[in-house]
Amino acid sequence: MRIARIFYFILLSFFAGLTLSSCASYKQNIMFQVSNKQAIQGQVDKTEKNYIIQKNDRLELEVYTNQGERLIDPNNYIDQDNAAGGTEKKKANTYLITDEGVVKLPMVGTLKLEGLTILQAEEILQKEYEKYYKQSFVVLKYTNKRVVVLGSPGGQVIPLTNENMHLTEVLALAKGINNDGRASNIRVLRGDTLFVADLTTFEGYTKNNILIKPGDIVYVEPIRRPLVEGLRDYGPVISVITSLTTLIVVLLTL
């Protein structure tokens, strides 16, 4: 029985260590604690790739050859002109999704992109431009006025349909703050400025219901449950260790 108690003590220690490690690891999911623009931009890019293209959207298209060489200036003629004294920067071309859900693009003509994600549209356009250029590479961006919502509501792109939309309106369009979100810690990132809003009280609402501007990133901090999430993630490992421990205890007590 002494051996059995030892093994159960080891198993208990493992669970305690799992709990502590879970607490530490899940804190890494909380964003905007420190300045990490690369990580934030990665989240934004990933979210925007999942945006569903709609009527009247404007899309910015860039086409490259040779898996990334710029198509419109493959021989660096523009760069050479700039080096000689020119400083004008090339403007990106944008294209409108019509009421019929189609867009007219150079060379490939009219295509129906409504209802597709940005990533799906990129794949279709890449195949179309492959007819004309080897190893084509397409970058498509959604350029309408929009705000990105991250955190507990999930990654979403919310179009700004008018010039006077406030924080609560954007949150409502993102399906509100669910039971996994902290209404006391809503962060709005605007360039290099970070606003922290607490909407748990009426006073907080009147003070923090700020006007949202195009390009803002709204982050609703999720409520973490380290033990539950740790057991979920490490469930298979725990099951194997428990089975082995039980087997060893049974064999040693025979």
N, C-alpha and C positions, 0 to 999 in steps of 0.2 A: 504493500500500500504506500510505502514511503516513495517508491519509484514513481507510482502513479501520481502522487502529489507533486513530485518534481516536474513531471511532464505537463501537468495541468498548469503549474506555475509558469512554465516556459510559454505555454499557449496564451495565458493571460497577459504575459509581458508583450507577446507579439501583438495582441489586440490593442494594448495601450500604446505601443509604438506606432501602430497603424493610425490610431486616432490623432496622435501628435503630428505625424507626418502629413496626414490629410489636412489638418488645420494649416500647416505651413504651405503646402502645395496649392491649396485652393485660394489662398490669399493672392496668388499670382494672377488670378482672373480679374481682380479688381483693377480697373483702368484709371488713368489720370492721377495716380498717386505721385509719380515722378515724371519728369519730362522725358518722354520716349516717343518722339514724333514718328519714327520708323514703324514701331508697332501699331500706333494709332492709324497711320496711313495704310498699313497692310489690312487692318480691319475694315477701313472704309472702302478700299479697292475691292475686297472680297464681297462686301455687301452690295456695291454698285454693280458688280458682275451679275448678281441675281435679280437686278431690277427688271420688271416686265415692261417692255416697250409698249407705249400707248399712242393713240391718235394725238396729233399736234405736238408730239415730242420733237426736239431737235437733237440730232446726233452729229457728233464730230468724228470724222473718218480719217484715219491715217493708214496708208498702205506702204509696206516695205517689201523689198526683195531680198533674196539670199538670206532668209531667216532673220531679217532685221535691218538690212541696209535700206536707207531711206529711198523710196521709189522716185520721188520728184526731183532729187538731186544726187543721183548715184555717183557722179564724177566730181562732186564738191565744187561746182561752178559758183553757186551762191556764196559758199564760204570764202571762196577766193575773191569774189567781189567785195564782200564785207571786209576782208583783210586789206583790200586796197583803199578802204575809206568808207565803204557803205556800212551803215549800222541798222538798217531797217530789218525788223524781224518778220518772218513769214507768218501770216495769219492762217489759223486753222480753218478749214472749210466745214460748214455745218449744213445738214440736210434735214428737211422737214418730213415727218410722217404725216401723210394726208388723212383726210376723213375716211378714205377707203382702206387705210391701214398699210399703204404702200409708200415707198420712198424711191426717188429717182437718183441713181448714183452714176458717176462717170464710168464709161466703158461697159459696165455690166447691165446698165439700164434700170428698169423698174422691178423692184422686188417687194414682196409682202413680208414685213418684219414685225408687224403688230402681234402681240401675244407671246413673243419670244423673249428670253432673257438676253442681256447684252452678250453673254458668253456664247449662247446658241447662235445669235446673229453673227458674231465674229467667225464662228466655224463655217457658216453658210457663205459669208462673203469671202473667206479665205479660199474656199473651193472655187468660187466664181472667178476670182482674180488669178487663180492657178492656171486658168486657160490662157492667160496672157503673159504671166511672169512665173519664172521658176522659183520654187520655195517661197511663195508669197506669205506674208505675215501681216495680219490686220489688227489694228487697235481701234476699238469703237468706244466712244464715251457719250454719256448722257449729259447734255449741257443745260437743260432747263433749270430754272431756279428750284433748288431742292435742299432738304436738310436730311442728314443721315442720323437714324436713331439706333443706338447700340445698347447692349446690356440685357436686362430681363425681358423687354418686349421682343427680343431677337433683332437681328440685323435687318433694317428696313430703310428704304429710300422714300421719303415723303415729299411729293411735289408741293411747292408753295403756290397756291392758286391765286393769292392776292398779296398785296404789299403790307398787310396789317395783321399778320398771323402771330399769335402769342404762344408761349410755351405749352399751356394747357391744351390749345387746339392741336398742336403737333402731337402731343401725347395721346389725345383722343383718336387721332387718325392712325396712330400706331397701336390701337386697341387698348389704350390705357395702361395703368400700372397694375399688374396682376399680383397675386399673393407672394410671388417670389421677388418682388421689387421693393426697394426702399424709397418711399415718397419723401423721406427726410434727406436724401442724398442724391439729387439729380444735378448733373454737371453739364454745362454748356461750354463747349470749346469753340472759340472764335479767333482764328489765327493764333496769336501767342497769348491770348487772354482766356482765363478760365473763370466761369461763373458757377457758383454752387447755390442751388435752390432747394429750399425746404418747403414742401407743399402740404405738410401734415396739419397745419392750422390755417384759419382764415387770414390771420395776420401775415403768415408766411406766403399765402397765395397772393394777397394784395401787394406784397413787397417783391416777390420773386417771379411773378408771371410776366417775364420779360418779353419784349418784342424779338421774334426770331428773324434772323437775316439769312439770305442765301449762302450756302456753304457751311453753315453751323453744324456742329456734331453734338447731338444730345445723347447723354449716357445715363441710364437709370441703373444704379448699383444693385446687383442682385443680392438677395439674402442667401448666404452660404450655409449649408448643412453638412459640415465636414464628415461626421461619423457616417451618416446615411450615404453620402456620395462616395466616401472611401470604401464602405462595404460593397457598394455597387461595382466600383471599378476593380477592386481587388478580390471580388467574390470567388472567381475560379482558384486563385492562389490560396485563399483561406480554406476553401473546400478541400484542396489537396493536402494542406498541412494538417487540417483537422482529422482527415481520414488516416494519414500516416501516423499521427500521434496516437489515435485510438487503437490502431493496429499494434503499435509497439507496446502500448500499455497492456493490451490483452495478451500478447505473446510473453511479456515479462512476468505476468501474474499467473501464468499456467504452472 
